[in-house]
Amino acid sequence: MFSRRPRTMPRVSSLSGRGSSDASTFSILGSDLVLRGNITASTDIHIDGRIEGDIACKSIVQGEGSTIIGSVVAETARVAGHVTGSIAAREVTVLKSARIEGDIAYESLTIEQGAQLEGRLSPNGATPGIARRDETGEAQLILAGPAE
């Protein structure tokens, strides 16, 4: 308790919990961030701030209070804030807090009741290599009702 020896700091590991350099990671862009320019990432991105530019990444999660002005291209997209621009992803989830002003190209789409969308929906989308048909050749459209 009254020792004069300095305490050692605990060791901090990577966000992914793996030690290898090829470990899967993600980037968080905080709510106080305003970025003007395009973002390209090979990892997952969580956005809580304001982005004015195009985004290309593996997976994107958008927070409720965030704004994206530009196009989004990803494998998966979970949208909860305001997007002004197109979204092209294999799997898109639009939460009830979302407001989208633009087209969505998708393979699988879930829209919660209460979400606002002003644009066109394109199953298997207009972006080659982003959205594909499932094994039966059908695109998926899932409209989510209120939680029970």
Backbone as a chain_set.jsonl record, in Angstrom:
{"seq": "MFSRRPRTMPRVSSLSGRGSSDASTFSILGSDLVLRGNITASTDIHIDGRIEGDIACKSIVQGEGSTIIGSVVAETARVAGHVTGSIAAREVTVLKSARIEGDIAYESLTIEQGAQLEGRLSPNGATPGIARRDETGEAQLILAGPAE", "coords": {"N": [[0.807, -1.185, 0.0], [1.913, 1.277, 0.834], [4.195, 1.254, -0.609], [7.202, 2.2, -2.298], [7.734, 1.447, -4.794], [7.147, 1.883, -8.241], [3.975, 1.444, -9.803], [3.248, -0.945, -12.306], [2.136, -0.493, -15.621], [-0.78, -1.869, -17.12], [-0.659, -4.128, -19.887], [-1.636, -3.294, -23.173], [-3.617, -4.735, -25.621], [-4.182, -5.373, -29.161], [-7.103, -4.037, -30.914], [-8.507, -6.083, -32.115], [-7.901, -8.247, -30.656], [-6.055, -10.079, -31.4], [-2.684, -10.957, -32.003], [-1.287, -10.893, -34.41], [-0.017, -9.261, -37.38], [-1.761, -9.25, -39.538], [-4.261, -9.204, -38.553], [-7.808, -8.806, -38.216], [-9.143, -5.591, -38.159], [-10.723, -2.526, -37.022], [-11.897, 0.803, -37.674], [-12.739, 3.71, -35.882], [-14.58, 6.567, -36.301], [-15.021, 9.376, -34.641], [-17.729, 11.263, -33.012], [-17.162, 13.975, -32.968], [-15.757, 14.469, -35.22], [-15.171, 15.913, -38.389], [-14.857, 15.214, -41.654], [-13.553, 15.947, -44.77], [-13.312, 14.556, -47.743], [-12.349, 11.577, -49.558], [-12.698, 8.198, -48.353], [-10.916, 5.235, -48.171], [-10.716, 1.943, -47.257], [-9.514, -1.227, -46.159], [-10.647, -2.48, -44.127], [-13.12, -2.667, -41.437], [-15.38, 0.034, -40.723], [-16.563, 2.356, -38.337], [-18.75, 4.958, -38.084], [-19.394, 7.963, -36.506], [-19.333, 10.636, -36.841], [-19.232, 13.4, -39.191], [-19.025, 12.938, -42.601], [-17.86, 14.08, -45.63], [-17.643, 12.976, -48.518], [-16.714, 10.181, -50.63], [-17.009, 6.727, -49.615], [-15.296, 3.716, -49.359], [-15.135, 0.51, -48.227], [-14.666, -2.51, -46.225], [-16.747, -3.124, -44.389], [-19.351, -1.134, -43.03], [-20.558, 0.724, -40.305], [-22.917, 2.961, -39.336], [-23.488, 5.502, -37.059], [-26.306, 6.859, -35.182], [-26.373, 9.732, -34.982], [-24.795, 10.614, -37.054], [-23.574, 11.879, -40.267], [-23.367, 11.288, -43.712], [-22.207, 12.47, -46.683], [-22.071, 11.564, -49.727], [-21.064, 8.731, -51.755], [-21.399, 5.262, -50.77], [-19.644, 2.278, -50.692], [-19.524, -1.048, -49.916], [-19.079, -4.323, -48.394], [-20.905, -4.988, -46.368], [-23.419, -2.902, -44.957], [-24.609, -0.931, -42.349], [-26.957, 1.246, -41.569], [-27.748, 4.094, -39.713], [-27.909, 6.783, -39.462], [-27.917, 9.903, -41.261], [-27.787, 9.814, -44.737], [-26.703, 11.188, -47.703], [-26.561, 10.302, -50.741], [-25.515, 7.504, -52.812], [-25.77, 3.984, -51.941], [-24.048, 1.008, -52.131], [-24.001, -2.303, -51.535], [-23.487, -5.705, -50.52], [-25.014, -6.658, -48.391], [-27.431, -4.807, -46.78], [-28.564, -2.951, -44.043], [-31.062, -0.966, -42.86], [-31.723, 1.086, -40.331], [-34.359, 2.201, -38.068], [-33.901, 4.852, -37.359], [-32.644, 5.973, -39.496], [-32.095, 8.139, -42.332], [-32.206, 8.304, -45.658], [-31.147, 9.708, -48.64], [-30.949, 8.833, -51.581], [-29.935, 6.256, -53.922], [-30.113, 2.664, -53.409], [-28.191, -0.136, -53.907], [-28.261, -3.579, -53.674], [-27.95, -6.957, -52.338], [-29.1, -8.278, -50.218], [-31.55, -6.85, -48.226], [-32.634, -5.063, -45.423], [-35.102, -3.188, -43.921], [-36.012, -1.22, -41.292], [-39.131, -0.444, -39.734], [-40.165, 2.887, -39.9], [-37.873, 4.031, -40.851], [-36.531, 6.415, -43.171], [-36.597, 6.779, -46.619], [-35.566, 8.061, -49.637], [-35.328, 7.41, -52.733], [-34.144, 5.035, -55.203], [-34.463, 1.454, -55.149], [-32.32, -1.157, -55.906], [-32.208, -4.37, -56.525], [-29.569, -6.678, -56.438], [-28.068, -4.88, -57.613], [-26.593, -2.057, -59.349], [-23.913, -1.939, -59.363], [-21.291, -3.705, -60.462], [-19.917, -6.698, -59.108], [-20.338, -6.004, -56.459], [-22.952, -6.494, -55.414], [-24.677, -9.575, -55.449], [-26.665, -12.269, -56.748], [-28.457, -14.715, -54.768], [-28.078, -18.309, -54.174], [-30.378, -19.343, -55.389], [-30.936, -17.559, -57.327], [-32.467, -15.413, -56.681], [-33.054, -12.125, -55.392], [-32.866, -10.699, -52.115], [-35.305, -9.172, -50.076], [-36.128, -7.743, -47.141], [-38.498, -6.57, -45.035], [-38.61, -5.092, -42.027], [-40.685, -5.314, -39.232], [-42.192, -3.753, -36.317], [-40.417, -4.258, -33.259], [-41.017, -7.122, -31.292]], "CA": [[0.0, 0.0, 0.0], [2.764, 2.453, 0.898], [5.443, 0.904, -1.275], [7.74, 3.238, -3.156], [7.903, 0.901, -6.134], [6.099, 2.345, -9.155], [3.082, 0.418, -10.34], [3.412, -1.174, -13.737], [0.922, -0.282, -16.403], [-1.218, -3.079, -17.796], [-0.356, -4.179, -21.311], [-2.805, -3.116, -24.022], [-3.529, -5.526, -26.845], [-4.856, -4.767, -30.31], [-8.558, -4.025, -30.849], [-9.067, -7.347, -32.574], [-7.602, -9.288, -29.687], [-5.071, -10.974, -31.981], [-1.384, -10.338, -32.032], [-0.654, -10.887, -35.722], [-0.16, -8.012, -38.116], [-2.842, -9.355, -40.506], [-5.505, -9.362, -37.8], [-8.92, -7.958, -38.623], [-9.257, -4.417, -37.301], [-11.748, -1.584, -37.424], [-11.602, 2.194, -37.371], [-13.871, 4.471, -35.348], [-14.5, 7.999, -36.557], [-15.837, 9.896, -33.553], [-18.827, 12.201, -33.249], [-16.658, 15.336, -33.116], [-14.952, 14.5, -36.437], [-15.709, 16.336, -39.683], [-13.841, 14.861, -42.635], [-13.884, 16.277, -46.154], [-12.426, 13.777, -48.597], [-12.757, 10.187, -49.721], [-12.124, 7.21, -47.447], [-10.761, 3.888, -48.698], [-10.167, 1.095, -46.206], [-9.721, -2.664, -46.359], [-11.185, -2.98, -42.859], [-14.441, -2.187, -41.038], [-15.399, 1.416, -40.247], [-17.713, 2.82, -37.56], [-18.776, 6.408, -38.244], [-20.306, 8.733, -35.665], [-19.182, 12.046, -37.193], [-19.725, 13.885, -40.481], [-18.109, 12.644, -43.697], [-18.224, 14.679, -46.909], [-16.813, 12.304, -49.505], [-17.086, 8.794, -50.899], [-16.441, 5.753, -48.695], [-15.172, 2.337, -49.842], [-14.553, -0.266, -47.14], [-15.201, -3.858, -46.1], [-18.021, -3.054, -43.682], [-19.557, 0.184, -42.42], [-21.625, 0.908, -39.334], [-23.124, 4.387, -39.174], [-24.205, 5.858, -35.848], [-27.545, 7.642, -35.339], [-26.171, 11.165, -35.129], [-23.788, 10.908, -38.072], [-23.989, 12.292, -41.602], [-22.47, 10.958, -44.82], [-22.584, 13.104, -47.939], [-21.235, 10.883, -50.712], [-21.461, 7.339, -51.993], [-20.851, 4.239, -49.892], [-19.479, 0.962, -51.299], [-19.027, -1.949, -48.887], [-19.69, -5.649, -48.379], [-22.087, -4.845, -45.519], [-23.657, -1.535, -44.495], [-25.646, -0.778, -41.327], [-27.162, 2.69, -41.623], [-28.631, 4.59, -38.669], [-27.919, 8.238, -39.513], [-28.352, 10.56, -42.493], [-26.919, 9.602, -45.897], [-27.079, 11.836, -48.958], [-25.722, 9.645, -51.739], [-25.869, 6.108, -53.077], [-25.185, 2.912, -51.139], [-23.949, -0.26, -52.849], [-23.444, -3.305, -50.634], [-24.113, -7.022, -50.604], [-26.024, -6.719, -47.327], [-27.724, -3.472, -46.26], [-29.552, -2.86, -42.971], [-31.445, 0.428, -42.638], [-32.395, 1.151, -39.033], [-35.497, 3.13, -38.032], [-33.425, 6.229, -37.197], [-31.937, 6.374, -40.717], [-32.713, 8.956, -43.378], [-31.358, 8.131, -46.839], [-31.537, 10.423, -49.847], [-30.114, 8.264, -52.624], [-30.272, 4.898, -54.35], [-29.471, 1.559, -52.715], [-27.967, -1.364, -54.669], [-28.109, -4.571, -52.618], [-28.35, -8.346, -52.514], [-29.997, -8.517, -49.096], [-31.919, -5.54, -47.685], [-33.552, -5.019, -44.291], [-35.48, -1.818, -43.592], [-36.87, -1.163, -40.121], [-40.268, 0.462, -39.808], [-39.831, 4.223, -39.42], [-36.75, 4.566, -41.626], [-36.938, 7.288, -44.277], [-35.803, 6.514, -47.815], [-35.985, 8.758, -50.847], [-34.431, 6.936, -53.773], [-34.522, 3.77, -55.824], [-33.879, 0.218, -54.65], [-31.879, -1.995, -57.014], [-31.715, -5.681, -56.09], [-28.39, -7.134, -57.178], [-27.527, -3.599, -57.925], [-25.997, -1.516, -60.55], [-22.464, -1.944, -59.213], [-20.795, -5.065, -60.664], [-19.0, -7.218, -58.108], [-20.715, -5.633, -55.103], [-24.143, -7.242, -55.03], [-24.853, -10.768, -56.269], [-27.861, -13.056, -56.455], [-28.206, -15.886, -53.935], [-27.975, -19.563, -54.917], [-31.605, -19.591, -56.155], [-31.07, -16.524, -58.336], [-33.384, -14.383, -56.184], [-32.561, -11.104, -54.474], [-33.603, -10.706, -50.858], [-35.826, -7.918, -49.544], [-36.749, -8.034, -45.865], [-39.038, -5.384, -44.382], [-38.721, -5.414, -40.611], [-41.764, -4.684, -38.506], [-41.815, -3.327, -34.974], [-39.892, -5.313, -32.385], [-42.058, -7.71, -30.446]], "C": [[0.853, 1.253, 0.0], [4.121, 2.197, 0.265], [5.898, 2.046, -2.183], [7.988, 2.724, -4.573], [6.8, 1.402, -7.04], [5.255, 1.173, -9.649], [3.344, 0.257, -11.828], [2.074, -0.999, -14.419], [0.513, -1.593, -17.058], [-0.918, -2.986, -19.286], [-1.645, -4.109, -22.122], [-2.606, -3.926, -25.291], [-4.27, -4.815, -27.965], [-6.364, -4.873, -30.159], [-9.161, -5.363, -31.223], [-8.806, -8.475, -31.592], [-6.597, -10.292, -30.216], [-3.753, -10.234, -32.062], [-0.77, -10.232, -33.413], [-0.919, -9.588, -36.457], [-1.285, -8.062, -39.139], [-4.194, -9.525, -39.826], [-6.562, -8.401, -38.316], [-9.045, -6.804, -37.635], [-10.422, -3.559, -37.768], [-11.316, -0.186, -37.007], [-12.871, 2.874, -36.899], [-13.62, 5.946, -35.631], [-15.508, 8.664, -35.636], [-16.828, 10.977, -33.946], [-18.35, 13.638, -33.438], [-15.836, 15.509, -34.394], [-15.749, 14.995, -37.635], [-14.588, 16.09, -40.685], [-14.345, 15.198, -44.031], [-12.863, 15.588, -47.044], [-12.903, 12.338, -48.639], [-12.029, 9.283, -48.744], [-12.075, 5.873, -48.171], [-10.088, 3.065, -47.622], [-10.437, -0.369, -46.531], [-10.322, -3.301, -45.116], [-12.592, -2.432, -42.627], [-14.324, -0.767, -40.491], [-16.682, 1.661, -39.459], [-17.666, 4.339, -37.59], [-19.832, 7.022, -37.333], [-20.28, 10.212, -36.015], [-19.804, 12.393, -38.526], [-18.647, 13.64, -41.535], [-18.665, 13.288, -44.961], [-17.275, 14.12, -47.952], [-17.278, 10.871, -49.663], [-16.353, 7.857, -49.95], [-16.44, 4.39, -49.372], [-14.459, 1.549, -48.752], [-15.162, -1.662, -47.125], [-16.604, -3.824, -45.497], [-18.133, -1.682, -43.03], [-20.737, 0.124, -41.462], [-21.724, 2.407, -39.108], [-23.96, 4.644, -37.932], [-25.376, 6.783, -36.128], [-27.314, 9.111, -35.626], [-25.231, 11.553, -36.254], [-24.402, 11.265, -39.418], [-22.916, 11.879, -42.604], [-23.033, 11.644, -46.058], [-21.623, 12.556, -48.988], [-21.697, 9.449, -50.867], [-20.739, 6.4, -51.032], [-20.805, 2.924, -50.663], [-18.835, 0.065, -50.26], [-19.633, -3.338, -49.079], [-20.976, -5.616, -47.556], [-22.181, -3.397, -45.055], [-24.82, -1.54, -43.52], [-25.817, 0.717, -41.113], [-28.156, 3.114, -40.54], [-28.763, 6.106, -38.696], [-28.436, 8.758, -40.842], [-27.317, 10.3, -43.592], [-27.517, 10.35, -47.078], [-26.12, 11.303, -50.009], [-26.12, 8.189, -51.868], [-25.148, 5.158, -52.132], [-25.19, 1.661, -52.003], [-23.263, -1.257, -51.935], [-24.177, -4.628, -50.829], [-25.251, -7.124, -49.602], [-26.202, -5.333, -46.729], [-28.797, -3.584, -45.19], [-29.803, -1.374, -42.717], [-32.267, 0.469, -41.353], [-33.449, 2.254, -39.036], [-35.081, 4.583, -37.888], [-32.788, 6.787, -38.47], [-32.787, 7.25, -41.624], [-31.767, 8.934, -44.574], [-31.969, 8.881, -48.014], [-30.6, 9.952, -50.952], [-30.53, 6.832, -52.905], [-29.505, 3.858, -53.539], [-29.399, 0.366, -53.659], [-27.587, -2.442, -53.655], [-28.369, -5.982, -53.14], [-29.364, -8.705, -51.442], [-30.264, -7.172, -48.429], [-32.916, -5.704, -46.556], [-33.821, -3.552, -43.975], [-36.419, -1.856, -42.393], [-37.989, -0.155, -40.335], [-39.887, 1.799, -39.187], [-38.649, 4.839, -40.155], [-37.287, 5.396, -42.782], [-35.998, 7.066, -45.458], [-36.394, 7.247, -49.001], [-34.973, 8.394, -51.931], [-34.925, 5.615, -54.326], [-33.795, 2.608, -55.166], [-33.551, -0.655, -55.847], [-31.361, -3.319, -56.492], [-30.617, -6.143, -57.028], [-27.747, -6.027, -57.956], [-26.848, -3.31, -59.232], [-24.478, -1.522, -60.482], [-21.943, -3.359, -59.358], [-19.811, -5.463, -59.573], [-19.365, -6.87, -56.683], [-21.902, -6.47, -54.64], [-24.33, -8.408, -55.996], [-26.147, -11.454, -55.876], [-27.49, -14.236, -55.568], [-28.225, -17.141, -54.801], [-29.229, -19.907, -55.721], [-31.806, -18.567, -57.265], [-31.974, -15.384, -57.912], [-32.654, -13.392, -55.293], [-33.424, -11.148, -53.218], [-34.055, -9.3, -50.497], [-36.59, -8.259, -48.28], [-37.217, -6.709, -45.275], [-39.291, -5.734, -42.93], [-39.856, -4.635, -39.989], [-41.3, -4.248, -37.137], [-41.342, -4.518, -34.146], [-41.008, -5.821, -31.481], [-41.512, -8.071, -29.093]], "O": [[0.57, 2.195, -0.74], [5.095, 2.877, 0.591], [5.079, 2.762, -2.759], [8.403, 3.483, -5.449], [5.629, 1.359, -6.662], [5.754, 0.071, -9.877], [3.631, 1.232, -12.522], [1.022, -1.316, -13.863], [1.373, -2.352, -17.506], [-0.923, -1.901, -19.868], [-2.626, -4.78, -21.802], [-1.573, -3.826, -25.954], [-4.907, -3.785, -27.747], [-6.86, -5.688, -29.38], [-10.212, -5.739, -30.704], [-9.42, -9.538, -31.683], [-6.311, -11.278, -29.537], [-3.728, -9.008, -32.178], [0.217, -9.514, -33.567], [-1.907, -8.9, -36.199], [-1.738, -7.006, -39.581], [-5.162, -9.945, -40.459], [-6.244, -7.313, -38.796], [-9.051, -7.013, -36.422], [-11.035, -3.842, -38.797], [-10.488, -0.01, -36.113], [-13.949, 2.646, -37.446], [-12.589, 6.501, -35.253], [-16.716, 8.529, -35.831], [-16.78, 11.529, -35.045], [-19.074, 14.445, -34.02], [-15.279, 16.582, -34.627], [-16.873, 14.548, -37.868], [-13.51, 16.676, -40.584], [-15.435, 14.782, -44.423], [-11.699, 15.983, -47.096], [-13.758, 11.932, -47.851], [-10.895, 9.555, -48.351], [-13.08, 5.427, -48.723], [-9.022, 3.43, -47.127], [-11.471, -0.704, -47.111], [-10.487, -4.52, -45.055], [-13.18, -1.811, -43.512], [-13.319, -0.403, -39.881], [-17.76, 1.225, -39.866], [-16.677, 4.945, -37.179], [-21.005, 6.653, -37.38], [-21.122, 10.971, -35.534], [-20.777, 11.771, -38.952], [-17.505, 14.075, -41.383], [-19.82, 13.059, -45.317], [-16.234, 14.709, -48.239], [-18.137, 10.402, -48.916], [-15.231, 8.135, -49.528], [-17.463, 3.955, -49.9], [-13.325, 1.864, -48.389], [-16.061, -1.965, -47.909], [-17.533, -4.425, -46.036], [-17.146, -1.133, -42.54], [-21.779, -0.454, -41.772], [-20.745, 3.052, -38.734], [-25.031, 4.059, -37.774], [-25.437, 7.418, -37.181], [-28.019, 9.682, -36.457], [-24.901, 12.731, -36.39], [-25.575, 10.998, -39.681], [-21.724, 12.088, -42.383], [-24.186, 11.429, -46.434], [-20.496, 13.033, -49.118], [-22.619, 9.008, -50.182], [-19.643, 6.685, -50.55], [-21.814, 2.499, -51.225], [-17.744, 0.355, -49.769], [-20.587, -3.506, -49.839], [-22.007, -6.142, -47.977], [-21.17, -2.747, -44.793], [-25.885, -2.081, -43.814], [-24.943, 1.378, -40.551], [-29.259, 2.575, -40.451], [-29.635, 6.662, -38.028], [-29.288, 8.135, -41.474], [-26.124, 10.535, -43.401], [-28.687, 10.17, -47.414], [-25.0, 11.795, -50.147], [-26.965, 7.699, -51.119], [-24.081, 5.464, -51.6], [-26.229, 1.291, -52.55], [-22.092, -1.093, -51.593], [-25.334, -4.661, -51.248], [-26.329, -7.621, -49.928], [-25.245, -4.743, -46.227], [-29.822, -4.233, -45.398], [-28.881, -0.622, -42.4], [-33.379, -0.057, -41.303], [-33.437, 3.132, -39.898], [-35.844, 5.473, -38.263], [-32.431, 7.964, -38.511], [-34.011, 7.127, -41.68], [-30.664, 9.476, -44.513], [-33.144, 8.712, -48.34], [-29.584, 10.588, -51.228], [-31.374, 6.27, -52.208], [-28.406, 4.118, -53.047], [-30.426, -0.095, -54.158], [-26.676, -2.234, -52.854], [-28.924, -6.176, -54.221], [-30.369, -9.358, -51.722], [-29.331, -6.439, -48.102], [-33.923, -6.396, -46.703], [-32.891, -2.768, -43.783], [-37.494, -2.45, -42.461], [-37.819, 0.852, -41.023], [-39.35, 1.845, -38.08], [-38.445, 6.051, -40.086], [-38.364, 5.118, -43.31], [-34.777, 7.15, -45.325], [-37.568, 7.079, -49.332], [-33.904, 8.996, -52.03], [-35.998, 5.136, -53.958], [-32.668, 2.749, -54.69], [-34.401, -0.874, -56.71], [-30.212, -3.408, -56.061], [-30.722, -6.016, -58.248], [-26.958, -6.267, -58.869], [-26.581, -4.176, -60.065], [-23.819, -1.145, -61.451], [-22.135, -4.162, -58.445], [-18.971, -4.662, -59.163], [-18.748, -7.401, -55.759], [-21.847, -7.087, -53.577], [-24.165, -8.256, -57.206], [-26.663, -11.233, -54.781], [-26.354, -14.71, -55.601], [-28.37, -17.054, -56.021], [-29.144, -20.7, -56.659], [-32.74, -18.688, -58.058], [-32.227, -14.475, -58.701], [-31.755, -13.76, -54.537], [-34.575, -11.583, -53.259], [-33.281, -8.348, -50.599], [-37.586, -8.979, -48.329], [-36.401, -5.817, -45.04], [-40.117, -6.6, -42.64], [-39.975, -3.428, -40.198], [-40.115, -4.365, -36.826], [-41.816, -5.64, -34.32], [-41.826, -5.052, -30.977], [-42.247, -8.579, -28.246]]}, "num_chains": 1, "name": "protein.A"}
